[in-house]
Amino acid sequence: MALINPSNGRSLREARSMSLKEAGDIANECARSAQHWASKSVNVRAECFDSLATVLRSSANDYAELMAVEMGKAVVEGRAEIEKCANCCEYYAANAQQMLNERPIASDATKSYVAFEPLGVILAIMPWNFPFWQVFRCAAPALMAGNAMILKHASNVPGCAEAIEDAFVKAGFPKKVLSNVYLNNEDTEALIDEPSVAAVTLTGSTRAGRAVAARAGAALKKCVLELGGSDPYVVLADADIELASKTCVKSRFINAGQSCIAAKRFIVEKRVLEEFQAQVLKHMQAVRVGSPLDEDTDIGPMARMDLRDELYSQVQDSIKKGAKLLLGGEVPDKPGAWFPPTVLGNVGTGMPAYHEELFGPVASIIEAQDQDDALRIANDTNYGLGAAIFSKDSEKAERLAKKSLQAGSCFVNTFVRSDSRLPFGGIKHSGHGRELSEFGIHEFTNIKTVFVA
């Protein structure tokens, strides 16, 4: 399969591939390396991760250009992604010891406590949209806990996968502690069965999550799933409309809208709908679309032509079912996976823009009659990854975020984002398990009870 530059439609190179047997051999090598790595102290692992942060920062421009060419990310966003990865490395280097310390627990024993021991080799199946961050947010906690990792990255970002593995080597990690495999979907699922694979983590679509969870379940192996999202941003009548509209637009167009936690559905109380809509259109028209290699670009192309075409189909189907096209919506007549910033108004039930995840630069505006109706609409989805709510009454908004919004991460008067210090993950069809923070490092450990009579 030829890899395509999404900016111009030109071929980059042929995608790498390997057999299931080759991948199995790598998994066995990784398992041997995992035993060696687990024997290292947390302080030694931390030194490696501090070194890795330095390696990442020293090549940030190169990595950003690589992402721009392979999947269309604007270089400004690419450099920010690398800095976030470096910060994550440093966070776990500084805090893992405390997270992994034994926890004494009073019982009938002379001595009883909980210890956190590594599981072994984690198979990480990662997507293309944040080709460095998605890897580091699971690799940093998993490896700091003493595990090793096999990385099955998305097939359209092999250069990023190679760069990540190379960065670990440059930082002084033992060989094969993080190892790439290049497999099709069928063989990737089969790799889960390998005895040397202890657990699986996947970031991707709900469909992929079901397949991986079924295979892992059949093999009785732990899995963490971070899947799709159709994040609601609820704008109450007492919100700061300028802040809400600007924040919604910023969130919607991170990574050209190709983010699981981007604002997808703008749910607005009727009393402020007209004002909000006008502000959204103003901010949307200011978004700069251009080459991802240009420093002034806000959003580049989408990552692949097939994804662009699917998004266009969802937009057209929504319009046919009653949505109103307020901005954009038409595919430009030029090579590449380009799609313009788009706003759909009058979005309602039965439309793809209401029920499905639109993974690209398209915002859906949905009218709510009042606060209760807005919350009902926000929760009227199979997804539950992130959500945000806007109100000048921050105490009320906090109460509603905590008690009324059904999502793994709920933000007040700002946009949803991941942070190494906070747990990240979803509910419902957005997956299960948590990444990042102390919760993330414990996901891939044996939480072991030790009881001394």
N, C-alpha and C positions, 0 to 999 in steps of 0.2 A: 504494500500500500504506500502510495506517495504522500509525503507530508506537504501541506500547502500553506504558503504564507497568506494569512487571512486579509492582509492589506491590499494585495494585488493579484491573488489567485495563482501565483507562480509556484512551481514545484520547488521544495527545499531539498529533500532527499528522500530515500526510501525508509520507511519505518523499520526499526529493528524488531526481530522476533527470535524466539528460541523454542526448543521442544520442552515438553513437560518433564522429560528425563533430565535435561540440562538444569531446569529450574529446581528439580528435586535434589540434584547434586549440590546446587548452591545453598539450598535450605539446610542440607546436612553440614556443609562447611560453616554456615551461619550458626548452627547449633553448637558446634565445637567452639567457635569464637565466643558464643554466649556464656559458656562455662568459664572461660578465661576472664571475660569482662565482669561477670558476676562476682568473681573472687577479688576484684579490685575494690578498694575502699571508696566510699562516697566522695571523699576529698579528691582522690585521683580522677574519678569520673568528672567531678566539677572542674578540675583543671583543664580537662579535654574540652568541656563545653565553653569555658571562658576563651580558650584558644579558638574554638570554632566561631564564636562571635566575632573575633578579630578577623578571621579568614573571610567571613561573610561581608563585613564592612569594607575590607580591602578590595573586594571584587564587585561591589554593589552596582557600579555602572555597567559592567559586563553582564551581570545577571539580569539587570533591568532590560538591556538591549536584547538578550536572549528571549525573555518573556515576550517582548514586543514583537519579535519576528515569528515566534512559534505560535502564540495564541492571541496577539493583538493588544496586550495591556499597555497603556500609556506609560512611558518611562518614568514619569514623575510618581505614578502609583507603584511601579516596579521597585524603585529605590525605597519607597516607604515600606513595601512588603519585606524587603531584605532587612531593614532596620528593625521591623517587628520580630522577625525571626531571631536576630541577634539579641534583642531584649529578652526573648523567651529563653534562649540558651543561658543568659546571665541570671535570669530569675530562678531557674531550677538549680543552677550551680550554687546560688546563694542560699536557697531555701530547702533543697531536697533532704539534707541531713535531718533537719527538724521534722519534716514530713514523714521520714522513714524511721525515726526513732521508735524504739519499743514503747508500748503504752501499758503501764502497769494497771491492773484491774483487781480490785478487792474481791476475793472469793473464799471458799473453804480451804484453798491451798495455802501452803507455806509461802508460795510465790506463784503468781499467775500474771500473764501479760500477753499482749498481742504483738506479733512481729510481722513485718512486711517483707516477703521474700519474692524475688523475681520468678516469673513463670517460665521464661526461656525465649523462644523465637516468636515474635509477633509479625504476622503478615499484614502489611498496610496496603490497602487498595485505595489509591488516591486519584482525585479529579484534576482537570487541567486549569480550572478558573483562578486558583491561587496556588500556582505550581510549586512554590517554595513554602509558603505559610502553612498550607494544609499538611504538608509533610512534617514540618518542624513542630507544629502544635501537638502532634501525637508522638513524634520521635523523641523530643526532648524529655518529657516525663517518663516515657517507657524506657529509654536507655539510661536515664539517671537512676531509675529503680533497679538497674542491673540486667535488663533484657537486651536482646539483640533484635534486629528488624530486617525483614525482607520487604523491599519496596516494589510494588507493582504499580507504576505510575500510569497515567493516561497515555494512550498511544500517540497522541499528537504533541506531546512535550518530552520527547526522549532526551533532548539536549539538557533540559532542566533536571531530569532524573540523573543524567551522567554528572552534571555539575554538582549536584547535592552529594552524590557518593564520593566524588573527588574532594569536595570540601571536608568531609569527615576524615579522609586519609591525610590531607594537608594539616589538619588540626591535631593529628597524632593519635587518633583512635586506632585500636587494633584492626587489622584487616578483617573484612567480612562482618564487622559488627552492624553495619548497614550495607546491604547488598541489593542491587537492582536485579529484577527479572523482567523479561519482555515477553508477555504471553497474551493470547486471545482470551476472551471471556470464559470460554468453556474450560480451558486449561487452568485458568486462574481459580475457578471454583474447585477443580480437581486438586489443586495444590493444597487446599485447606485440609484434605485428607492425609497429607504427609505426616507421619508420626513426629517429625522434628518441628512441626508448626504447633505451637501451644495455644494460640489465640489469634483473633482476626479483628482488625478495625477497618471500617470502610466509610469514606465520605463520597456520596454520590446520590443517584436518583432513588426514589422509593422502590422502583422495580428492581434495581440492582441490590438494594438492601434486603428485599424479600428473598432473592436468590441466594445471597451470601448467608443470611441468617438461617435459611433452611439447611444449607450444606453444613454450616458450623454446628447447628443443632443436632443434625444427624450424627456428626462426629463428636458430639458432647464437648465442644470447645467454646470458650467465652468469646463473645463478639460485642463490639461497640459500634453503633451505627449513627452517623450524622447525615441525615437525608435532606430532602427538599423542604422548601418553605414557601408560604404565601403570606408573608408578614403583613399584618394590619397595622396601620398608623392611624390612630383614632384622634380626630381633632374635635374637641368639645367646643361648645358655643362661647365659653369664656377663655378660650386659648388666645395666646399672642399669635395672631394670624401670620404676621411677617416671619416670626421665628419658625412657626410650624411649617409654612410653605417652603421656606428656604431649606429647612432640615429634611423635609420629605424629598425634595428634589435632589439634594446632596446624597441621601441614602439610596435613592432609586438608581443613580447613575454611577455609583462606585463600580469600577471594573466593567463599564458599559452595561450595567444592570445585571451582570452575570454573577450574582452572589446569592447564596441561599438565604442570607439575612438582610438582603436589600429590602427597602420598603416596596411592597408590591401593590397593596390596596390602600388607597387614601380614603378613609371612612370619615365623613364630615357631617356634622349636624347641619340641618337645613338652614338655620338662621344665618350661618356664616359661609354657606357653600359658595355663593357667588363671589364673595370677596376672596376666599381661599383659592378658588379656581383661577381667578384673574392673576393672583400672585404667583401661582404655580406656572402659568403660561409665561409670565414675565421672566421668571428664573430659568425656565426650560429653554427659552429662546436665547439665553445668554451662554448656554453650554457650548463649548468649543469642540467641534468634531474635526478630527484630522489624523494625520499619520501618528501612530503610537510612538514613533521615534522623535517627534517634535516636542520640545519642552513646553510649548504653549497649549498642547492638546489636553482636553479634559477626558474625552472618550475616543477610542479608536474603533476599529471594526469589531464585530463579534468574532468568536474564536473559529467557527467553521461555517461553511456555506449551508450545510444541512440544518444546523441550529438556527441560522438566520431564516431559512425557508419555513421551518416549523413555526417560528415566532410570527412571521408574516401571515401564515395560515390561521393562527390563533386570533390575530388582530382582525383579519377579514371576517372570520366566522362570528366574532363578537359584534362587529358592525352589522352584519346581516341579521343578527338577533336583537338589534335595537341600540347598541352602544353608539355614541356620537363621537366621531373623530374630530378632536379639537386641535391637534397638531401632529405633523409628521405622518407616519403610517405607510408611506410608499417607498419601495426599494429603489435606490438610486441606480441609474444606468451607467455603471462602471464596474470594473473587475474588483473582486474581493467580497468579503462577507459583511458589507455595510448595511446598517439599518439606522434611520434617523431617530432622534429623541421624539417620542410619541406620547400623546395624552389621549386617553379615552374617557369621555364623560358619559353620564346616564348608564353606568354599568349596573347590571342586576343579575338575578338568578337565571340560570340556564346558559350563561355566556362563559366561554373559556376564560375571559378576563376576570370573572368572578370566582370561578371554582378551581382553575388550574394555575400552576406556577408559570408565569411568563418570565422566562429566563433571558432577559435582554432589556433594552432601554425603552420600556413601555410602562407608563403609569396608569392605573385604573382609579377613577374617582367615583365613589359610591355615596349616595345621599342617605343620611340617617335622619329619622324624624326627631329623635331626642337622644339623650345619653343612653338610656336603656336599649334603644334600638341600635345605637352604634356598637355597644358591647355585644349585643346579640349577633350582629353581622360579623364583627371581628372574630367571634368564636365559631361562626358558621363555615367551617373548613375542616378538611381531614388533616391539615398540617398543624404544627404547634412548635415552631422553632423560636421565632422572636416576635415581639410586638412592642409598640410604643404608644404612649398616650400624651396628649398635649392639653394643658390647662394652666391658667394663672394661679389656680388654687392647687399648689403642689401637694399638700397633704391629702386632698381628695384624690388627686391623680395617683399618688402613691398607694392609697387604699384600694383603688380600682385595679391598679397594676398587680397588686399582691393577691387580691381576692377574686377578681372578675375576669382577668385576661388569662386564657389558656395557652401558655407557651413556656418554654424552658428559660427564656430570658425576656424580661419586661423592663423597658426603659421609660423614664419620665422626662419629657421636654428635651429629648435629644435622640439621636439615632442609635439603633442597635449595632453593637460591635463586639467582637471577641477581645478578651484581655487575659493575659497569662495568669493574672491574680484571681480571676473569677471562673467558676465552672461554666462550661459551654456544652449545650446539647438540647435535644428536643423531646417532645412527647407526641403521642398519636402517630401519624404516618411520617413524622419528622425524625423518628428513630428513638434509640434508647442508649443509656450510658452517658457518661460525661467526659469531656476532655478539659485539659488545663486545670490550674489551681491544685490544691491538695487532693481534690476528688479525682482529677485526671491521673495523677501519679499512682493512686491506689487502684485504679481500674485494672491494671495489668500486674497486680501482685497477688500472691497467696496471702490472704489476711489470716495469719496462722495463730491459733491459740496454743500457748505453752503453759502447762499446769504442772507444778512441782508439789508433790504431797508433803 
